[in-house]
Amino acid sequence: MALVGNPNVGKSTLFNVLTGETSHVGNWPGVTVELKVGYRRFRGRRICFVDLPGTYGLSGTSQDEVVTRNFITSGGADLILVLVDATAPERTLYLAIQVLELAPHTAIVFTKVDEAHPRGIHIHYDKLEEYLGVPVIPVSALRGDGLRELLELIVEHESRVRRSSPLIVDYGELEHFVRMLTRKLEELGFRSRYPTRWVAVRLLEGDEGLLEEVKKSVGSGGFKEILSIIEEARESLGRDLSEIVARRRFAFVDSLVRKVVVRTFVGRRGRLEVLLQRPLTGLAISASIIFGVFLLIFSINTGFPLNLVFDLLGMKGVSAAVSSFSLSGLVSTGFNMLSGIAWRALLAAGAPHWLASLISRGIILGVGSVLSFFPLILMVFLFLAVLEDSGLMPRMAVSFHTLLERFGLSGRAVYPLIISMGCNVPGVMTSRASIDEVERQCLIFSVPFIPCQARLVVGLAFTMALFTSAVMRALAITFMYGIGGLAALLTALLMRRRVYRVKEPPELLMELPPIHPPKAKVVWWLTWDNTKHFLRKAGLIIFSLSMVVWALLYTGPQGYLPDIYGSGFFDHSFAAIIGNAVAPALQVFGLNYSQAWKLGFALVNGFVAKEIVLDSLSVLYGGANPVDAIRALHLTCAQGLAMLAFITLYLPCLATLAVMYQESRSLKKTLASLAYMMVLAYVVAVVTYLLTSLVS
């Protein structure tokens, strides 16, 4: 790996952090410039880092520039890491553009990202990556942020570096002559380690060394043709050609910066900042902000807990309307209607019964189950983006640090814990913001216990089916969040103390940016990037496995069952086979065989996505409303609460399991975590059943 960057961009600091004590000094053959070389092992690979001399360009006017340029084009580097200062992107991106014009096997590493936000600088790294077509990684060498992501990129660079050709910058009025020279060099058979277009640009800039190289390659006749094109450009434009190149390159950088960088005015500290930094007031304000905003988000998306408030006030009709006209309710209603329309239309058109069922009940409802996540996830990330961009989030981390360090976590762990209330998938992914690797691993395997929106939906259905009292429903939901949160915190503490043998909690070291109004553009960047990432990771899995659920319900060893058995086909389905296998474990809760296999099948389907527990029960009871389907099981309160405890604690969904493996890079740890969650969920469910049976 070749490290390239301007002086004072943080290159030496990053090199030292990456290589530790393994570095030594060597010379590039033929020159006296010293190069530092160091090594790092990661995921079984030995990585060699070469710290090239600090340089502002690749013109070759100094020995440092010659060494850097020659190393880049020598083929000695598998990947070139160009460092850009996040506190001065306009100035330091210039070198990155020059390198990209010369070599496509490049990644851009933004340094000092911990200093950018306090200065009001916001950079959309994903969008810059999209524009340039190369990976962009933000890091802080001093805090260790982003180093793991950088090392992951290095060992996976063959598949992640998408650019196959050098970057092309439009040189405006000079572009005609750049193309003429490029064609002429190709016609003359010029061969070089440099890209031909790059050579043409450098010739127009007046690179004497390259002129000599071209002269030797193409002969005197061809060289005269080259010189005539250069002279024509000078006469036609009447200006210094190197000035035009630099101006156009800076214009390209400026256009990029305008698209991906937003600067915010940072003022003096206000009263709110002072209050947030005090232990008691900071925790109270932070908790109030989180509680209030999440109440608003959940009320809009699911109707909870606003519907409970109206229940307590005796306004049953308003409570039902709030639930029905919530975003999740409207999405579900819309897709159910679309499913019915498609079912009737396909049968009327003469489509086979199985095809109509697959499209209407498998594909359409599968898409609906994915899109039902979208409003909630979007709003959760919108809320978090506002907190982050305004500077409130770091102060909230400080506020929670004293509480969370009792469980072996730092205040920064509040980020994944909060996000997991919306969805565990981005919650696990946000563990990357952890203080150290031990905390990160603890969060990867503990935040999945936090009840997400999908489990809340299932919990609401169970509580509505089990209890008529709004107070009891509220207590049951509180119980669900209580055991989930406690399991997450105790698991994190257990892993830190027993698995990793670390007794001290991580120290919270972070710079606090001044609080300022969030920029709408930055908030949208953060919101959409995270939401899009979630849909890519989880959406396809949920959709695909929704169709697997359809296949398990409607088919069996004999084929498509409704055509064979009519309305009683479920007893012959693969669903029944799976349910029968799980049923004995559930009969411990006093369930009869019919209750046990149906609940067993629903819980197995819950591995796909928790809301499919309700879908499965609805289908098993002839398309009944989920609440009515649960009531049809005739569960006692003790049985219902035991099932609620199990649903809360066992694996959230397959998407979460996939992300746990992706982030931990350990199949062994992921499978061990899955077994741990299953055992803990079953034990807590049994204890819940026994205790509630005694008092009911």
DOKE-796453 format. One line per 3 residues: number of its first residue (from 1); their letters; for each residue x, y, z of C-alpha. Coordinates in steps of 0.001 Angstrom, whole numbers, plus 500000, padded with zeros to 6 digits. Example, Ala and Ser with C-alpha at 12.3 -4.5 7.8 and 13.67 -1.06 7.14 Angstrom:
2
1> AS> 512300 495500 507800  513670 498940 507140
END
This chain:
696
1> MAL> 500000 500000 500000  501453 503353 498941  500530 506306 501188
4> VGN> 500415 509581 499254  499515 513007 500608  500384 516659 501099
7> PNV> 502738 517614 503925  500878 517971 507264  497886 515935 506057
10> GKS> 498377 513383 508843  500176 510797 506726  502988 510030 509169
13> TLF> 500560 509727 512089  498358 507273 510181  501416 505312 509014
16> NVL> 502720 504992 512584  499319 503919 513944  498901 501306 511183
19> TGE> 502412 499836 511396  503423 500352 515041  506989 499212 515657
22> TSH> 507374 497305 512378  508622 500196 510231  512100 500834 508868
25> VGN> 513697 503335 506490  514741 502436 502956  515667 504168 499698
28> WPG> 513955 504130 496327  516478 502716 493809  518527 505416 492104
31> VTV> 517637 508315 494412  518593 509508 497872  515036 510152 499093
34> ELK> 514213 508068 502170  511019 506012 502294  509484 504521 505421
37> VGY> 508225 500950 505090  506073 499199 507701  503922 496088 508085
40> RRF> 500595 495066 509562  498807 491712 509789  495053 491701 509342
43> RGR> 492675 488804 508646  495588 486536 507828  497134 488937 505293
46> RIC> 500511 490686 505635  500159 494282 504468  503185 496363 503499
49> FVD> 502770 500152 503818  505144 502503 502002  505071 506102 503258
52> LPG> 505937 508183 500181  507345 511714 500537  504838 514463 501229
55> TYG> 504069 516320 498017  501643 518903 496662  501619 517569 493107
58> LSG> 503019 515132 490557  504658 517573 488172  508119 516080 488715
61> TSQ> 509774 519419 489503  511341 518067 492704  512914 514735 493608
64> DEV> 510082 514017 496071  507498 514424 493301  509543 512234 490942
67> VTR> 509809 509452 493535  506081 509585 494295  505089 509642 490628
70> NFI> 507422 506818 489670  506315 504634 492589  502653 505144 491641
73> TSG> 503256 504112 488039  505811 501360 488714  503181 498751 489527
76> GAD> 504776 498171 492922  501621 499146 494834  498509 496969 494852
79> LIL> 496555 499996 496070  497383 503686 496360  495972 505422 499416
82> VLV> 495707 509181 498821  495235 511093 502056  492963 514132 502123
85> DAT> 492645 516474 505103  488965 516575 506177  489543 520023 507683
88> APE> 490819 521388 504331  489150 519320 501571  489257 522105 498954
91> RTL> 493045 522309 499111  494032 518675 499652  491665 517027 497155
94> YLA> 493779 518501 494352  496506 515880 494766  493904 513095 494899
97> IQV> 492545 514195 491510  496065 514223 490066  496690 510681 491308
100> LEL> 493352 509458 489923  494272 510862 486499  497414 508741 486681
103> APH> 496279 505497 488378  492794 503944 488793  493808 501488 491567
106> TAI> 493373 504200 494174  491370 504837 497338  490898 508166 499105
109> VFT> 491399 508341 502864  490093 511408 504688  492177 512124 507788
112> KVD> 491407 514251 510869  487667 513570 510601  487375 514061 514371
115> EAH> 488390 517704 513861  486084 518417 510911  482708 518358 512677
118> PRG> 483740 520698 515521  484767 523165 512811  481378 522914 511130
121> IHI> 482654 520887 508146  480378 518110 506874  481513 515807 504058
124> HYD> 479292 513363 502178  481832 510567 501747  479435 508132 500025
127> KLE> 478471 510727 497419  482134 511564 496737  482805 507844 496322
130> EYL> 479961 507705 493803  481300 510680 491818  484917 509491 491664
133> GVP> 484256 505751 491403  486830 504816 494060  486435 503912 497757
136> VIP> 486428 506832 500206  487217 506038 503860  487052 508611 506700
139> VSA> 489513 507949 509542  490887 509511 512699  494328 508081 513425
142> LRG> 494417 509580 516916  491039 508134 517978  491251 504982 515883
145> DGL> 488004 505719 514030  487731 504095 510613  490975 502110 510850
148> REL> 489193 498761 510750  487187 499873 507708  490434 500946 506027
151> LEL> 492071 497577 506709  488930 495782 505475  489144 497787 502252
154> IVE> 492796 496883 501804  492286 493115 502069  489205 493321 499816
157> HES> 490517 495904 497340  490320 493577 494329  486526 493489 494578
160> RVR> 485878 496967 495985  487981 499222 493727  485593 499640 490810
163> RSS> 487488 502073 488571  489280 500353 485697  490657 503451 483938
166> PLI> 492140 506773 485058  489906 509726 485886  489224 512140 483014
169> VDY> 489105 515844 483849  487564 518202 481296  490211 520817 480475
172> GEL> 487799 523121 478679  489440 525228 475978  492528 523009 476146
175> EHF> 490560 519770 475702  490784 519881 471879  494582 519873 472006
178> VRM> 494681 517198 474716  492734 514892 472416  494902 515801 469393
181> LTR> 498066 514980 471308  496593 511751 472698  495672 510558 469179
184> KLE> 499058 511576 467773  500954 509728 470518  498887 506604 469838
187> ELG> 499468 506913 466063  503207 507239 466627  503198 504092 468745
190> FRS> 504359 505838 471934  504551 503403 474847  504984 504447 478451
193> RYP> 504186 503397 481993  502008 506512 482125  498457 506757 480641
196> TRW> 498625 508350 477202  496083 511085 477990  498019 512003 481139
199> VAV> 501212 512267 479073  499424 514591 476631  498345 516886 479473
202> RLL> 501857 516924 480966  503403 517722 477582  501095 520716 477254
205> EGD> 502154 521764 480766  505774 521704 479593  507211 518637 481364
208> EGL> 510800 518588 480075  511511 515080 481309  508526 513646 479468
211> LEE> 509427 515607 476318  512797 513860 476268  511148 510472 476844
214> VKK> 508710 511076 473975  511533 512238 471676  513483 509038 472265
217> SVG> 510357 506920 471679  508871 508465 468515  511952 509806 466750
220> SGG> 512698 513294 465467  509957 513325 462810  507203 512333 465198
223> FKE> 508586 514641 467869  508273 517626 465502  504573 516794 465043
226> ILS> 504157 516700 468820  505876 520071 469206  503736 521623 466472
229> IIE> 500532 520670 468321  501892 522136 471573  502936 525346 469781
232> EAR> 499535 525590 468079  497852 525354 471490  500053 528140 472898
235> ESL> 499413 530431 469954  495687 529670 469797  494995 530194 473499
238> GRD> 497572 532907 474128  498083 531920 477737  500336 529755 479873
241> LSE> 499038 526221 479270  500068 524972 482720  497950 527742 484234
244> IVA> 494915 526555 482233  495480 522953 483398  495760 523996 487057
247> RRR> 492715 526281 486830  490570 523570 485244  491720 520987 487752
250> FAF> 490900 523323 490632  487521 523998 489011  486891 520239 488964
253> VDS> 487809 520013 492657  485607 523022 493416  482612 521438 491657
256> LVR> 483093 518263 493719  483407 520197 496962  480211 522151 496283
259> KVV> 478351 518830 495910  479792 516948 498883  480924 519514 501464
262> VRT> 478749 521758 503616  480191 524298 506050  478253 525484 509082
265> FVG> 478954 528568 511157  480126 527502 514610  479423 530015 517360
268> RRG> 480066 530234 521081  478763 527777 523662  475197 528350 524807
271> RLE> 473224 527520 527939  472030 524165 526540  475612 522996 526019
274> VLL> 476453 523766 529620  473378 521898 530918  474083 518863 528755
277> QRP> 477581 518530 530175  476336 518358 533773  475763 514762 534965
280> LTG> 472158 515001 536187  470699 517657 533894  472552 516223 530885
283> LAI> 471147 512731 531419  467637 514077 532083  467631 516301 528978
286> SAS> 469148 513577 526761  466678 510934 527965  463766 513360 527509
289> IIF> 464812 514167 523940  465143 510485 523039  461909 509489 524770
292> GVF> 459895 512353 523280  461104 511936 519721  460691 508165 519740
295> LLI> 457176 508510 521100  456409 510802 518176  458039 508462 515638
298> FSI> 456284 505352 516966  452935 507148 517215  453131 508205 513566
301> NTG> 454304 504792 512350  452381 502317 514528  449918 504366 516579
304> FPL> 451612 503253 519797  451568 504637 522496  449116 507329 521383
307> NLV> 446399 504696 520964  446895 503625 524587  446404 507219 525738
310> FDL> 443060 507381 523939  442146 503976 525397  442791 505315 528891
313> LGM> 440612 508330 528119  437802 506004 527019  438025 507112 523371
316> KGV> 437991 503634 521788  437035 504840 518317  439840 507386 518175
319> SAA> 442290 504749 519449  441273 502344 516673  441553 505115 514085
322> VSS> 445063 506029 515262  446169 502407 514847  444447 501976 511477
325> FSL> 445678 505241 509994  449285 504966 511183  451889 504731 508413
328> SGL> 452453 501010 509005  448704 500446 509089  448167 502325 505839
331> VST> 451022 500486 504096  449676 497110 505264  446123 498001 504237
334> GFN> 447308 499205 500832  449247 496048 500064  446445 493812 501344
337> MLS> 444055 495577 498959  446570 495265 496113  447000 491577 496919
340> GIA> 443230 491017 496731  442930 492889 493436  445813 490899 491920
343> WRA> 444303 487608 493160  440934 488280 491516  442440 489669 488307
346> LLA> 444803 486734 487805  442099 484133 488386  439762 486004 486044
349> AGA> 442494 485964 483387  442749 482180 483682  446056 482027 485556
352> PHW> 446731 478828 487528  445652 478948 491166  449245 478486 492398
355> LAS> 450552 481359 490245  447839 483735 491451  448626 482789 495035
358> LIS> 452388 483213 494541  452031 486677 493001  449296 488033 495274
361> RGI> 450232 486429 498604  453939 485815 498099  455435 488576 495944
364> ILG> 453066 491502 496625  452819 490919 500356  456585 490280 500435
367> VGS> 457233 493704 498916  454738 495149 501370  456587 493659 504334
370> VLS> 459802 495359 503152  458194 498741 502475  456398 498717 505809
373> FFP> 459849 499217 507363  460657 502208 505209  458761 505046 506985
376> LIL> 460011 504069 510429  463621 503562 509382  463600 506852 507473
379> MVF> 462230 508772 510465  464619 507139 512942  467627 508033 510826
382> LFL> 466237 511527 510238  466076 512042 513999  469607 510707 514495
385> AVL> 470942 512837 511630  469522 515975 513255  471155 515048 516569
388> EDS> 474488 514301 514923  474650 517352 512679  473523 519742 515416
391> GLM> 476250 518595 517817  473741 517225 520327  474694 513577 519827
394> PRM> 478257 513811 521244  476924 515588 524323  474243 512947 524767
397> AVS> 477017 510347 524640  478777 512166 527468  475486 512302 529406
400> FHT> 474969 508533 529165  478585 507561 529803  478326 507313 533598
403> LLE> 475288 505009 533304  476603 502813 530489  480103 502341 531909
406> RFG> 478515 500264 534682  477761 497714 531939  481209 497875 530358
409> LSG> 480196 500336 527636  481074 503928 526828  478624 506740 526245
412> RAV> 479065 506282 522493  477265 502952 522800  474054 504964 523117
415> YPL> 474093 505363 519300  473596 501674 518362  471327 501141 521385
418> IIS> 468999 503941 520263  469067 502972 516593  468211 499372 517495
421> MGC> 464863 500556 518817  464052 501245 515178  465867 498285 513646
424> NVP> 468656 496005 514858  470362 495836 511439  471622 499452 511394
427> GVM> 472076 499191 515170  474651 496423 514721  476295 498328 511872
430> TSR> 476609 501482 513999  478837 499525 516399  481650 500782 514155
433> ASI> 481548 504038 516134  482728 502194 519250  485645 503378 521369
436> DEV> 487629 500157 520943  487366 496756 519276  486259 494998 522477
439> ERQ> 483319 497380 522901  482461 496946 519230  482326 493153 519516
442> CLI> 480225 493408 522688  477724 495688 520928  477510 493496 517819
445> FSV> 476215 490611 519920  474194 492544 522517  472178 495205 520655
448> PFI> 470053 492544 518870  468269 492073 522220  466890 495637 522030
451> PCQ> 463235 495351 520889  462982 496778 517382  459940 498156 515593
454> ARL> 459040 494731 514182  459008 493162 517649  456965 496102 518900
457> VVG> 454331 495352 516249  454204 491705 517347  454117 492765 520995
460> LAF> 451224 495142 520367  449247 492386 518633  449819 489957 521515
463> TMA> 448935 492521 524203  445781 493573 522349  444739 489923 522079
466> LFT> 445562 489052 525687  444318 492114 527582  441327 494415 527395
469> SAV> 442787 496904 529875  444973 499655 528415  447024 499680 531625
472> MRA> 447817 495963 531315  448767 496430 527674  451150 499244 528628
475> LAI> 452683 497114 531395  453171 494186 528995  454993 496421 526478
478> TFM> 457091 497854 529333  457948 494274 530339  459041 493540 526770
481> YGI> 461367 496555 526584  462620 495944 530117  463792 492376 529556
484> GGL> 465205 493249 526126  467194 496231 527383  468418 494373 530468
487> AAL> 469489 491375 528364  471437 493692 526028  473287 495501 528830
490> LTA> 474065 492381 530866  475238 490535 527759  477627 493401 526923
493> LLM> 478994 493334 530486  479306 489524 530473  481205 489538 527182
496> RRR> 483614 492271 528278  484362 490655 531647  484246 486930 530794
499> VYR> 484895 486575 527063  487452 489340 526552  488700 489444 530184
502> VKE> 488633 493254 530354  487490 494668 533697  487748 498403 533064
505> PPE> 485061 500132 530975  486316 502052 527912  487348 505661 528406
508> LLM> 485240 508235 526564  487569 510577 524676  485828 512782 522140
511> ELP> 485834 516387 521026  482536 518183 521588  481490 520377 518662
514> PIH> 479466 523502 519468  475700 523076 519144  474395 524706 515980
517> PPK> 471307 524505 513750  471490 521406 511539  471841 521889 507803
520> AKV> 468996 520372 505803  471380 519139 503093  473624 517329 505583
523> VWW> 470643 515845 507432  469292 514464 504158  472704 512982 503273
526> LTW> 472912 511120 506561  469256 510049 506523  469069 508738 502989
529> DNT> 472470 507011 503027  471596 505040 506169  468063 504217 505008
532> KHF> 469308 503117 501593  471963 500981 503223  469346 499316 505415
535> LRK> 467067 498549 502455  469950 497040 500520  471033 494846 503419
538> AGL> 467697 493735 504821  465105 494379 502109  466197 491683 499680
541> IIF> 466485 489091 502443  463037 489869 503858  461432 489845 500406
544> SLS> 463105 486598 499375  462259 484800 502574  458671 486066 502526
547> MVV> 458266 483956 499400  459924 481043 501193  457231 481401 503874
550> WAL> 454552 481275 501157  456123 478078 499798  456199 476473 503255
553> LYT> 452555 477349 503848  451060 476430 500497  453164 473441 499478
556> GPQ> 454071 470069 500933  455613 466772 499842  452579 466293 497552
559> GYL> 452993 469661 495744  450709 472720 495731  448247 471813 498494
562> PDI> 445077 473937 497924  444504 472108 494621  444735 468746 496428
565> YGS> 443116 469260 499838  441032 472430 499529  440551 474500 502682
568> GFF> 442180 471999 505057  445538 471976 503319  447644 473480 506163
571> DHS> 447815 470184 508062  449721 468670 505114  452130 471562 504455
574> FAA> 455831 471876 505119  454654 474391 507734  452970 471627 509664
577> IIG> 456089 469460 509442  458237 472263 510903  455616 473079 513520
580> NAV> 455390 469453 514578  459161 469349 515113  459071 472414 517368
583> APA> 455806 471581 519173  457271 469390 521961  459447 472248 523217
586> LQV> 456374 474505 523443  454165 472038 525271  456216 472871 528381
589> FGL> 454073 476008 528510  450890 473998 528883  449933 474301 525198
592> NYS> 447940 471558 523504  449176 470028 520261  447166 472316 517966
595> QAW> 448384 475453 519761  451969 474200 519923  452529 473382 516251
598> KLG> 450904 476583 514996  452900 478746 517376  455995 476710 516586
601> FAL> 455629 477355 512884  455039 481069 513464  458134 481331 515679
604> VNG> 460301 479514 513132  459094 481949 510463  460012 484746 512862
607> FVA> 463655 483994 512104  463035 485640 508738  461466 488805 510172
610> KEI> 459513 489208 513377  456345 490578 511770  456061 487315 509802
613> VLD> 455052 485710 513106  451772 487587 512715  451529 486876 508986
616> SLS> 451957 483148 509618  449257 483050 512307  446914 485056 510086
619> VLY> 447340 482627 507209  446899 479609 509501  443543 481039 510581
622> GGA> 442230 481744 507116  443502 485281 506639  442160 486565 509950
625> NPV> 443338 489810 511499  446571 489070 513478  444915 489998 516780
628> DAI> 441964 487684 516046  444382 484920 515011  446205 485185 518350
631> RAL> 442875 485137 520192  441942 481994 518268  444896 480236 519890
634> HLT> 443074 480632 523260  446258 481403 525180  446174 482162 528880
637> CAQ> 447851 485353 530094  450775 483305 531415  451224 481521 528082
640> GLA> 450901 484761 526123  453469 486608 528244  455870 483654 527988
643> MLA> 455570 483734 524195  456061 487512 524253  459266 487051 526290
646> FIT> 460538 484436 523838  459714 486605 520802  461523 489548 522412
649> LYL> 464772 487705 523105  465345 485189 520335  467027 486205 517067
652> PCL> 465410 489390 515642  465664 488292 511985  467986 486679 509474
655> ATL> 469073 490109 508216  470394 490895 511710  472200 487547 511851
658> AVM> 473814 488261 508473  474999 491701 509619  476309 490246 512911
661> YQE> 478499 487908 510867  479447 490681 508447  480598 493000 511233
664> SRS> 482283 490383 513454  483871 488406 510623  483508 485327 512806
667> LKK> 481152 482478 511947  481989 480818 515259  481005 483874 517311
670> TLA> 477856 484406 515260  476644 480828 515717  477571 480917 519420
673> SLA> 475565 484137 519771  472582 482539 518018  472673 479569 520407
676> YMM> 473027 481910 523395  470012 483982 522315  467869 480882 521813
679> VLA> 468772 479390 525198  468310 482691 527030  464952 483320 525321
682> YVV> 463688 479848 526225  464843 480059 529863  463321 483517 530370
685> AVV> 460070 482361 528703  459836 479327 531027  460534 481471 534112
688> TYL> 457951 484021 532950  455360 481278 532468  455995 479707 535882
691> LTS> 455932 483034 537758  452843 484427 536026  451048 481087 536456
694> LVS> 451522 481400 540214  449964 484866 540437  447226 484511 537799
END
